[in-house]
């Protein structure tokens, strides 16, 4: 079983009990504001989505927890896991409760995730995107070492409205240079 740990966090494979948290969190405007998650998503829809993702080998789901308490505080969803190109996409990552934001947990979770992607999964390339204008995400991803690749115009649709997203990536060599890891 996959379990990534740092000083404050653990990231583990999502279990069924986590879905009640996801279903609740993904009704909060503060969580869904910058994702293409439709408002009003039900617990049943969350379960159905999770089951489908678990059956798809190109997807992975994880839960971010406070390490000591094993308290779920966030979610990670990886997609486009491609062993032929040694690449994947960090499709969704968030710290849900506002009480746990602004404490560095998002950065700590991303560093754990990057270590997993590059060192354990042996990725050559990791991608992600964010809504244009999402300054918090942009500054964090740049700080972590991601590089901009461009803008995908009208690439997300939410509640009938289209949004542009900024595409970013990190290559293995960039990860190694920034984090001084030996392979």
Residue pairs with C-beta under 8 A, 6 or more apart in sequence:
1 12
1 13
2 11
2 12
2 13
2 62
2 116
3 10
3 11
3 12
3 13
4 10
4 11
4 12
4 112
4 113
4 115
4 116
5 11
5 67
5 112
6 67
6 108
6 111
6 112
7 67
7 108
8 66
8 67
8 105
8 108
9 64
9 65
9 66
9 67
9 105
9 108
9 109
9 112
10 64
10 65
10 66
10 67
10 70
11 62
11 63
11 64
11 65
11 76
11 109
11 112
11 113
11 116
12 62
12 63
12 65
13 60
13 61
13 62
13 63
14 22
14 50
14 61
14 62
14 63
14 75
15 63
16 47
18 63
18 72
18 75
19 43
19 46
19 47
19 50
20 43
21 63
21 72
21 75
21 96
22 46
22 50
22 75
23 41
23 42
23 43
23 45
23 46
23 47
25 31
25 75
25 94
25 96
25 97
26 32
26 37
26 41
26 46
27 39
27 40
27 41
28 96
29 39
30 98
31 37
31 94
31 96
32 38
32 39
34 130
34 131
34 134
34 137
35 92
35 94
35 158
36 156
36 157
36 158
36 163
37 158
38 158
38 159
39 159
50 61
53 59
53 61
53 77
54 61
57 81
58 79
58 80
58 81
58 82
59 77
59 78
59 79
59 81
60 76
60 77
60 78
60 81
60 88
61 75
61 76
61 77
61 78
62 75
62 76
62 77
62 78
62 113
63 72
63 74
63 75
63 76
64 72
64 73
64 74
64 75
64 76
64 93
64 95
64 105
64 109
65 71
65 72
65 73
66 73
66 100
73 95
73 96
73 97
73 100
73 105
74 93
74 94
74 95
74 96
74 100
74 105
74 106
74 109
75 92
75 93
75 94
75 96
76 90
76 92
76 93
76 109
76 113
77 90
77 91
77 92
77 93
78 88
78 89
78 90
78 91
78 117
79 88
79 89
79 91
80 87
80 88
80 89
80 91
80 127
81 88
81 121
82 88
85 124
85 125
86 121
86 122
86 123
86 124
86 125
87 123
87 124
87 125
87 126
87 127
88 117
88 121
88 123
88 126
88 127
89 126
89 127
89 128
90 113
90 117
90 126
90 127
90 128
91 128
93 106
93 109
93 110
93 113
93 128
94 106
95 101
95 105
95 106
95 109
106 140
107 140
107 143
107 144
110 140
110 141
110 144
111 144
111 179
114 126
114 144
114 170
114 175
114 179
115 179
115 181
117 123
117 126
118 126
118 172
118 175
118 176
118 181
119 181
119 183
123 172
124 171
124 172
125 169
125 170
125 171
125 172
126 169
126 170
126 175
127 149
127 167
127 168
127 169
128 141
128 146
128 168
128 169
129 152
129 155
129 165
129 166
129 167
129 168
130 137
130 138
130 141
130 165
130 166
130 168
131 137
131 156
131 163
131 164
131 165
131 166
132 151
132 163
132 164
132 165
132 166
138 166
141 168
144 170
144 178
145 170
145 174
145 175
145 178
145 179
146 168
146 169
146 170
147 168
147 169
147 170
147 174
148 166
148 167
148 168
149 167
149 168
149 169
150 166
150 167
151 164
151 165
151 166
151 167
152 164
152 165
152 166
152 167
153 164
154 162
154 163
154 164
155 162
155 163
155 164
155 165
156 162
156 163
156 165
157 163
175 181
176 183
